[in-house]
């Protein structure tokens, strides 16, 4: 893959990035506090639903301001495309949570799910890095996808009766395949050194956090009583980390001479 002329992140841009990260952490802390206050006090504050998409928006800002400090032009465009899907998805999913007229499984939820799948498509293309390594894929390399898809398959089987109950018998396995693939390809960037080290780890951590967020989110969607209420308070700990890690993975942190 061709490397476009970009430069290592400057001290000035690094300060801007860290400033936005600090603001994001403050916002995230307030969101998580409000979520748990709603849980323990049995209140229905709308603040978390409004603020959560703002975390994604701040991460998107980090991507948009990368400028000459982005890792690669094509890589950056795919990351922007993914965030163009992720931000409206998060807004729609927040509406589903707070509006009694918008049920899980309704058209708003399905549109959000479709946009989320599209985001995964862009990210899979991005971290796949051309998938040239698949030509040399060996049996000893199978453990990574087997672990990722295997864990997800076991969870889907355990939750299957409830998935069917809420009408997710079709979309859940399909969507699971996408976020598992994103996680697999992201960890391949670490294993095969397809990105500079820091970028590879940011991408892998992002995909892993999204994996965890989706599992917890589905348990919430299933309406399993107190268990679902608890997982609801955990989802954005992982999903918020996910969007931030994706944003950070798009910067050229060090002057690596070789990317694949």
Secondary structure, DSSP 8 states (H G I E B T S, - for coil): ----------HHHHHHHHHHHHHHHHHHHHHHHHHHHHHHHT---SHHHHHHHHHHHHHHHHHHT-GGGBS-HHHHHHHHHHHHHHHHHHHHHHHHHH-TTS-TTSHHHHHHHHHHHHHHHHHHHHHHGGGGGGGG--GGGHHHHHHHHHHHHHHHHHHHHHHHHTT-TTHHHHHHHHHHHHHHHHHHHHHTT-S-HHHHHHHHHHHHHHHHHHHHHHHHHTT-THHHHHHHHHHHHHHHHHHHHHHHTTB--S--S---
